[in-house]
Amino acid sequence: MIDLLVAILRSGTPLVYVTLAAVLAQRAGVWHLGLEGLMIAGACIVVVGTAKTGSLAIGMGLAVLVCVAGSVLLWYVVERLRADPIIAGLGLSGLGLGGTHLAIQAVFGTEGTIQSPVGLPKLTMLPAPFSPLSVLVAAMPLVVAGCWILLRRTRFGLLLAACGEHPFAARSVGVDPARIRLIALAAGGVLCALGGAELALGSLQFFSVEMTAGRGYMAFAAAIFGG
């Protein structure tokens, strides 16, 4: 039973982080189908950055920057250029999947797996079944609780729901829905970077092309069916 729980935590944690990004986008009124692209970009950049610099902190920072930049790009295309969010999200996913493939070929000259010299810190203070899990697994319940409090118990959460459900009403009282959506998508980019990092460096220490295997779309579906 304990081994099953450990396996669920190991495989489910990346999905939880990306699903939270989907929830933030959905509350803001954006159907975010670009999660797959952001997640694979986060996994790729954290491994490449760590492999090239030897620093996990630099790799994580680069992954966050790239995923936030991708989120801002999606916001600009949807909000300023008035593109269909579904098409724009699929385009972002295609950009992430194809871009990481090209990046691996350009940087390392291979289409195989890229090894990282270090992984995420482990929970070594816990008993043996749980000690191989990473710190992002331990942080996941806290992040979930924090997102719930943010959405349900704060003024920002109320503004986010208003901008997603009734943007014209929100605008009539002086709230800028575009700015609120930008903040929500950027925060989702950070969560996608964490999900990608956990996938690549949590229980593993490598990146391979298309290693997300549809997890971003699964996270989007989880947000939809979860209501």
C-alpha positions, 0 to 999 in steps of 0.5 A: 500500500505504501509503495502504491502511495509513493508511486502515485505521488511520484507520477501524479505530482507533475500533473498536479502542478500543471493542473493548477496552471490550467485552473488559474487560466480557466478561472481567468477565462482562458482555455489553456491548451498550451500546457503541454508545450510549457511543461516540455519546455520546462523539463527541457530547459531545466535539464539543459541549463543544469547540464551546461552550468552544473547548477540546479538553481540556474537550470530552475531559473531558466526554466521558469523564465522560459515558461513565463515568457511562453505564457506572456506570448500566449497572453499577447496573441490571445489578448492583443491580437485577438486570436482564438485561445484554443488555436493559440494554445495548440500552437504554443504546445506545438512550439514547445514540442518542436522547439525542444526537439530542435534545441536538443539537436542544436545544443547536443547534436543528438536526438537521444536522452540528455543526462543531468549531473544533479537531480532535485533534492530528496526527502532523505529525512523521511523513512525509506519508502518516501526518501527517494521523493523530491522536495517538490512532492513535499511542497505540492500539498502546500502549493495546492492549499495556497492556490485554493486560498488564493482563489477562494479567500482573497480579493485577487481570486474574486477579481480573477473569477469576475474577469473570467466570468463577467469581464465587462462587469469587471471592467465597469468597476475599474478592473483591467481583465487583461492585466489579471489574465496576464498575472494568472497566465504568468503564475501558471507558467511558473507552475508548468516549469515546476511540473516539468522540473519534477518530471525530468529531475524528480525521480529521473535525471534526464530529458528525452524528446516528448517525455511529457507524453500528453501530460499537459493535455491530461492536466487540461482535461483534469481541470475541465472534468474537475469543474 
